[in-house]
Amino acid sequence: MSLRMKVFAAFFAFILIPLLLLGVIAYYFVSDMIEKKYSQQAELTLRALSQNVDFIFREMDKVTDSTIASRAIQEVLSNRSYNSKDVTQIDYLSLNEIQKNFRELLVNHPSVSHAFLYTLLDERINALFSRENYEAMPAEKFRKHEIFQTVLDRQGVPTWVGPNEHPELSSDSVFTQIRVVKDIATLNDKGILFVQIKNSGLEGIFRYFSYNQNIYETRFFIVNDQGQILFDSSDEIDGEHLKQYMNGSIQMDGKYHSNRQSFANQDSILSTIGLNTESWHLVSVVSWSSLSKEITLYGKWVAVVTILCLLSAIVFILFFVNRIVKSIISTVHFMRRVERGDLSTRIPITGKDETSFLARGFNSLVHRITELLHEVNLQQERKRRAEMIALQAQIKPHFLFNALESINILAVQNQGKKVSQMVTRLGNMLRISIQQKEEITIEQEMNHLCSYLEIQKFRFEELFDYHIDIPQSLYNYSMLKLTLQPLVENSIQHGFEGIEYTGHIRIRAREEDDNIAFYIEDNGIGISPARLAAFDYRIDEESIHRDSPELGERRGLGVCNVADRIRLQYGSRFGLFISSEEGVGTTIKFVIPKYMGSV
């Protein structure tokens, strides 16, 4: 394939296709933006609508609140002279004065469609305000209805029943309020009040909001928890279930939710918010086609701009790219060599145009990167050596003071031979400690350990004994200095603390594949499982044995120090491992690579 064809292929692969993808992404981005914008607007609308709807129900609650406590309704329930189970036979001209008073309190309210009372004691039905040909459910049958116990449990708080929720309670599609009426004197349940309101108030509210939302073809519903539609602003699907028209789901937990899905086989946005009445919900449905007009206009502008950009890009490729593409490809070739780690590569500089400036800049950049990498490597090496030196430099002054004090005691006792031995051993330890080398032979480390153990044996003669089992074949291999002594010291200072028997320490080494494994075993007090589980192999003495403040020789290199030094020197796959059992003892193992260094 020619270079020109490669450039054109690159143009289609890296410009044309991304532009098409950008157009698709932009479409979905704008769609999402419009959906969010409408969702915010719908939330404001539904909150305002819910307040108006709740106001209608609260207003009727307030009306009946004052009514059920009135003398009129109390006397209606107490009056046994009237008893009729067929409210269609009521002669309103014969209503007594008490009923007329009640009528003024409640049924003359413009929103009331029908009202009557059940008397709980003798199951009378008192018709207060009735429509023609309306027959109430017999009191005996109503007692068996599922809503009856709900009404009683609410202790006078109104229970609302929506249209078509319980059609046996209401022959028309109206909202019904049912509540217990209590005796004022005894607060015993005395009767149950039924009030059915006209839908004209709700229709007026929904008509107003539907008119203001008409540009978006919005419909509003009141639905219950089961998704049954109690009220449809368009009067088309009253009593049906919302899920029959949806291909997805929408949350109805009282909070505002909105999502996009198909409704009645039309792409729509469904929004819902809870009402304060009977856990009902307001739902709005708007057609997406009425919201997407802005996207269409935006798409036209994007198409025009994209075409102009593509034409400009083609012209640029034809007249300019061919002249510089060769030098660019050459530069990319050298860049890839640098990417693979070849920092010695340089671009040959020819000519004095912009491409030569690019080559000079590239060469200067690679040279500077080489210098910086070298400097970073030096800094890292210096940092690593500084960390190692800092770790190795942690000499325990208390051990030194105690050893000198022991030597002083021997001198006072005129035990010159022992003084000489102690000084020699202390000198051996200090000689290795102050060496600038990070690694020594295993033989030197073992001699350093023996000197330490002999000094400690003099101080704690009956506390412990020890045994060293390191094959002579391993003596010439290298290891970090001051590695064994801190681990052995941990056993003496902590493992044998408070024991009433002679402690025993065993130090041994074995070859394991290409590594050397060291084991420090003691029969001390051991470590509890809880503490051992928390170590994660980065531990210190105080966390192993106790939380009391460190005193004297409990400060120093320690187990954690040894683990850190091994990882710094040999890498993360080498480290220190501990196994222990309370009352039995502790075994510490560490592994190092087997090699002979320049020691």
Secondary structure, 3 states (H helix, E strand, C coil): CCHHHHHHHHHHHHHHHHHHHHHHHHHHHHHHHHHHHHHHHHHHHHHHHHHHHHHHHHHHHHHHHHHHCCHHHHHHHHCCCCCECCHHHCCHHHCCHHHHHHHHHHHCCCCEEEEEEEECCCCCEEEEECCCCCCCCCHHHHHCCHHHHHHHHCCCCCEEECCCCCCCCCCCCCEEEEEEEECCCCCCEEEEEEEEECCHHHHHHHHHHHHHCHHHCEEEEEECCCCEEEEECCCCCCCCEHHHHECCCCCCCCCCEEEEEEECCEEEEEEEEECCCCCCEEEEEEEHHHHCHHHHHHHHHHHHHHHHHHHHHHHHHHHHHHHHHHHHHHHHHHHHHHHCCCCCCCCCCCCCCHHHHHHHHHHHHHHHHHHHHHHHHHHHHHHHHHHHHHHHCCCCHHHHHHHHHHHHHHHHCCCHHHHHHHHHHHHHHHHHHCCCCCEEEHHHHHHHHHHHHHHHHHHCCCCEEEEEECCHHHCCCEEECCCHHHHHHHHHHHHCCCCCCCEEEEEEEEEECCEEEEEEEECCCCCCHHHHHCCCCCCCHHHHHCCCCCCHHHCCCHHHHHHHHHHHHHCCCCCEEEEEECCCEEEEEEEEECCCCCC
